[in-house]
Amino acid sequence: MTAASPPPAPQSRGGRWIQHWDPEDETFWNETGEKIARRNLLFSVLSEHIGFSIWTMWSVLVLFMGPEYGLTPADKFLLTSMVTLVGAVVRVPYTFAVAVFGGRNWTIVSAGLLLVPTVAAFAVMEPGTSFSTFLLVGLLAGIGGGNFASSMTNINAYFPLRKKGWALGLNAGGGNIGVPVIQLAALAIIGASGGPRVLLGIYIPLIVVAAVLAALYMDNLASVKNDTGAAKDAARDAHTWIMAFLYIGTFGSFIGYSFAFGQVLQNQFDRTPLEAAYVTFIGPLLGSLIRPVGGSLADRYGGARITLWNFVAMGAATSVLIVASMQKSLALFTVAFVVLFVLTGLGNGSTYKMIPGIFQAKALAKGLGGEEAAAYGRRLSGASMGLIGAVGALGGVGINLAFRQSFLSYGSGTAAFVAFLACYAVCFAVTWAVYLRRPAAGRGDTAAATEEKRQLSYARV
């Protein structure tokens, strides 16, 4: 009997391109694939982590900007809103850049681009600079938000289906932690009587190191192709936009509160920059670390169920924030805000876990089965994740604009929290109505639509 031939080893051409990549082949994965995939994951996380830090650096810089800078609280909230907006918008082209340029190549480029907003901020960060200049430079920082989308797309291609949850969770969590890390760095610098240029000066060489390490140790996969048809199909599917709305409630809250927490403490409770910095990093840190837990709970109990009750808990925490805000209780306000951060992290994990289940259920409703159904689900869920991530980040824009208007109109953030409470109530209703309510044929439903409802009720979305 002739022994089976071993799988071909990865072959590279100029620029570290790998021609053969089959992670679903266990022999290939165990002998060569896993080592390469983990190496690429490590340096992808590093680049994405710094990208998150640069994206959210203005949440820290505004704490340094005292009265001598001539900016009002409304100016600062508008500035952080626009930075968040750019970070959301660039996620769409960044999602498809990996297939155009290659994962390694685009990681080098996207890491190097982070020098532009960092050096620009270093140059203008001084009293006397106009608000319009700060706004323009702040907009440049938004490109750091795109690194998440391209990093997730790249790493998704390296790992087999059975390992994707772990790999993507680690990749996302490692990136999100860039938010509290830059806030911790700011705390240390403020405590040492340093200034914003010291903080920016630390990150400039780190960006160079990330780009160089990506060039030395990462790879491109020749098998990754830009499936524009999948993107169009995902954009036409109602569930893409439903999940994008739910992701506004979870990740939008996480990134929006990350930008706004310190400013709210300063403006509503008269905290100094140092006093605000002592606590602002705690919420984003815990929210990042707990994201994989949300995914794990979704695996066990179903993503829709965890997401539903998570929105209930987010509503409860927001209600406590309203009470604490009205009573001017700093201790209660801080604890409730940190709890809310934790819940946004849980929701980030559970909502993203819903997406593959939804498109798997749609495949079954179409009469597909086996590998054909799995391939359909992977194709649509992968394409939809970029759109969902981009729209979800827009929630951060809404949160900062809501705080801006609340402080302009009432001098506190209470009215904004009331608006957020209403939003979480709508998210709860949508989750229940679409993914958990007992299915019934609607008026005018086709047989396919009725079957889709039935499959969604069975799937652990």
Disulfide bonds with the S-S distance in Angstrom:
none
